């Protein structure tokens, strides 16, 4: 690929103008891509129950349907994973830990489709589908390249980490959509026209109320990336106005409503190096393969050494996307908790970048371009193999060779799970207690308390990450889990501490339950841990104890 770079100075040439009515005409290739995406996002959407984090949102959304606001207490059970830091009991248990958009989106799904997993996830899958369309729209609208736009939408559709987060009833897909919305508006003439500026403002406000961490990791890094790559587009007065109004309308009220200051105590500078290492490992394993990154670093070496920018508008945006991704990861490195979901909103930018590489390569070697597309779309070989050879692979100890952390055909694994199903641990737990527990009985669950709370109304469910178990509690059932959990202070969570002090063999009887005790169930927000095919024996079985007096 030739290296057409230019120094900062004159504005880049305008992108190719789209023909009149171009976007209005039906693009049947896009229709085919969106049809495939709809199948992959919506098919068997409810086959797995909500896992712990999804169930948190689901329980709050159910309370919204009855009370209008996300209260963490429904009169029987308390929703908490932070030892009851998420609310004030004196304030009526109003949820004040995380933003509310995802809660109200799920409540809308429940209102239309009923209280089940498919209905609760449908609004989020729809947001993921719209994000694929918006990826196509952004590229074609601003750069006039239909093939590039189709390649980007196709690569995003076949990106299994994106499909996994798109099928989650959490903020991931809405946050992704709001990021694309904001970037689309940024590429418009917002320096002279008000509608694009208002669209950027709306996108920022919505992103904040989808997840303020995404806002905090995206807004400042996008501003810095734009200043570095698009200095000629930086209308300082309008940007200052946008920043001021966004802070006044969204950030300040949000800080007070969500009590963001209470979470600042989690910061630990010692975690920053490890976080950065793992984020960049995730980037190479699931987003942009290391060989592609190395090629782009060489291509843009003049920018890295002297801020020489590409003359081509499309390449300039790809460079902006790369700078934004790197700066976002550097920012997220200081956040104490590290999860792949915090970078999921960057996946469309990764797809646009990779599609540009394929498109660019086409002009020099069509066989090589086709080969690169096939490797990116249908395998993870370019991502995993170099990491293994360099011995920097980010592979969890519980790795299975049929996971995304090994050389595989990801879309084949994903479709296998969709069609064949998966024996999710939360299904086993929910069905057992639906059958054997009586309404009003108390279940002490060391983990998985929130999926059980949602799946079996009428039970009193304690434990999990709620904090200390109330003194004098005599549970009718005890659900022990194989993973021992500690809180942020490295102390045992209250549920495990409580069960360790119980004489289970004296007061309870073990109920045979031949289901494997997997940790999370449908934890699809992290491609490092998602199982597509059931793991073979041996596996530790679920441990359920029934109080002897509680026998039906």
Secondary structure, DSSP 8 states (H G I E B T S, - for coil): ----EE-SSS---------TTTTTS--HHHHHHHHHHHHHHHTTTTSS---HHHHHHHHHHHHHHHHSS-BSB-SS-B--SSTT-SS-GGGTTB--SS-SHHHHHHHHHHHHH-SSHHHHHHHHHHHHHHHHHHHHHHHHHHH--HHHHHHHHHHHHT-HHHHHHHTSSSSHHHHHHHHHHHHHHHTS-TTT-HHHHHHHHHHHHHHHHH-HHHHHHHHHHHHHHHHHH-GGG--HHHHHHHHHHHIIIIIHHHHHHHTGGGGGGG--GGGHHHHHHHHHHHIIIIIS-HHHHHHHHHHTHHHHHH--EESSHHHHHHHHHHHHHHHHHHHHTTSSS--GGGGGGGHHHHHHHHHHHHHHHHTT-HHHHHHHHHHHHH--HHHHHHHHHTT-----TT--TTSTTSS--HHHHHHHHHHH----HHHHHHHHHHHH--TT-EEEESS-HHHHHHHSTT-EEEETTS-S--TT---SEEEE-SS--B-TTS-B-HHHHHHHTS-HHHHEEEE---SB--SSSS-TT-TTT--SS---S---B-EEEEEGGG--
